[in-house]
Amino acid sequence: MKMLINGEWRDSVAGKVFAVENPATGEVIEEAPLGGEEDVRLAVEAAGEAFADWSAKSQRDRAKVLFFAAVEVRRRNTDLAALLTTEQGKPIREAVDEINGFANILEYYHALSAGDRG
């Protein structure tokens, strides 16, 4: 597992990791980077740059990004729900509902960005 900072999948600057366990079984399913102060600094800088780029996009282009993100989340909802269940131990039905709820939020903000206020 890696962190995504500025479009790049990377380890933590310090190289530290932590175990991600399935709470239902206690099995270690992955190791994740343990981000530190330098990782946060890099992420905040990247977010500032991304905000400038996002802000420069037209309202219509931002709406398209949100729309296609919602489509992709719905397309992959079963896989994402299985991953969520493994990581959190919640029932699969709740995980599917959570993933679909996230897609609903993306669709809501797509509609706002597209000018659909109804």
C-alpha positions as CSV (number, residue, x, y, z in Angstrom):
1,M,0.0,0.0,0.0
2,K,1.2,3.5,-0.8
3,M,0.2,7.1,-0.1
4,L,-1.0,9.2,-3.0
5,I,0.6,12.6,-2.9
6,N,0.7,15.0,-5.8
7,G,-0.4,12.2,-8.2
8,E,2.4,9.9,-7.1
9,W,2.0,6.6,-5.1
10,R,4.7,6.7,-2.5
11,D,6.1,5.4,0.8
12,S,6.4,7.7,3.7
13,V,9.4,9.9,3.7
14,A,10.7,8.1,6.9
15,G,9.9,4.7,5.4
16,K,7.8,3.7,8.4
17,V,4.7,1.5,8.0
18,F,1.9,0.1,10.2
19,A,0.0,-3.1,9.9
20,V,-3.6,-3.0,8.7
21,E,-5.6,-5.8,10.3
22,N,-8.9,-7.3,9.5
23,P,-10.8,-6.7,12.7
24,A,-12.9,-9.8,12.3
25,T,-9.9,-12.2,12.1
26,G,-6.9,-10.2,13.4
27,E,-5.1,-11.2,10.2
28,V,-2.7,-8.6,8.8
29,I,-4.0,-7.8,5.4
30,E,-1.5,-5.1,4.4
31,E,1.1,-2.7,5.5
32,A,0.4,1.0,5.0
33,P,2.8,4.0,5.1
34,L,3.0,5.8,8.4
35,G,3.0,9.4,7.3
36,G,4.9,11.9,9.3
37,E,5.3,15.7,9.4
38,E,7.2,15.8,6.1
39,D,4.5,13.7,4.3
40,V,1.9,16.1,5.6
41,R,3.9,19.1,4.4
42,L,4.2,17.5,0.9
43,A,0.5,16.7,0.9
44,V,-0.6,20.2,1.9
45,E,1.6,21.8,-0.8
46,A,0.2,19.4,-3.4
47,A,-3.3,20.2,-2.2
48,G,-2.6,23.9,-2.6
49,E,-1.4,23.4,-6.2
50,A,-4.4,21.1,-6.9
51,F,-6.8,23.7,-5.6
52,A,-5.4,26.3,-7.9
53,D,-5.8,23.9,-10.9
54,W,-9.3,22.9,-9.8
55,S,-10.4,26.5,-9.2
56,A,-9.2,27.4,-12.7
57,K,-11.5,24.8,-14.3
58,S,-14.9,25.9,-15.5
59,Q,-18.0,25.0,-13.5
60,R,-19.0,22.6,-16.3
61,D,-15.6,20.8,-16.2
62,R,-15.7,20.4,-12.5
63,A,-19.2,18.9,-12.8
64,K,-17.9,16.4,-15.4
65,V,-15.2,15.2,-13.0
66,L,-17.7,14.7,-10.2
67,F,-20.1,12.9,-12.6
68,F,-17.5,10.5,-13.9
69,A,-16.2,9.9,-10.3
70,A,-19.7,8.9,-9.3
71,V,-20.0,6.5,-12.3
72,E,-16.7,4.9,-11.4
73,V,-17.6,4.4,-7.7
74,R,-20.9,2.8,-8.7
75,R,-19.2,0.6,-11.2
76,R,-16.8,-0.6,-8.6
77,N,-19.1,-0.6,-5.6
78,T,-18.9,-4.4,-4.9
79,D,-15.1,-4.4,-4.9
80,L,-14.9,-1.2,-2.9
81,A,-17.4,-2.6,-0.4
82,A,-15.4,-5.8,0.0
83,L,-12.3,-3.8,0.7
84,L,-14.1,-1.7,3.2
85,T,-15.5,-4.8,5.0
86,T,-12.0,-6.3,5.2
87,E,-10.5,-3.2,6.5
88,Q,-13.2,-2.2,9.0
89,G,-15.0,-5.5,9.8
90,K,-18.4,-4.0,9.0
91,P,-21.1,-6.2,7.4
92,I,-21.0,-6.2,3.6
93,R,-24.5,-4.7,3.3
94,E,-23.5,-1.7,5.3
95,A,-20.3,-1.3,3.3
96,V,-22.3,-1.4,0.0
97,D,-24.6,1.2,1.4
98,E,-21.7,3.4,2.5
99,I,-20.1,3.2,-1.0
100,N,-23.4,4.0,-2.7
101,G,-23.9,6.9,-0.2
102,F,-20.5,8.2,-1.3
103,A,-21.6,8.0,-5.0
104,N,-24.8,9.8,-4.0
105,I,-22.7,12.7,-2.5
106,L,-20.6,12.9,-5.7
107,E,-23.9,13.0,-7.8
108,Y,-25.3,15.7,-5.5
109,Y,-22.3,18.0,-6.0
110,H,-22.3,17.2,-9.7
111,A,-25.8,18.5,-9.9
112,L,-25.0,21.6,-8.0
113,S,-21.9,22.2,-10.1
114,A,-23.9,21.6,-13.3
115,G,-26.4,24.2,-12.3
116,D,-29.2,21.8,-11.4
117,R,-30.6,23.4,-8.2
118,G,-33.7,21.2,-7.9
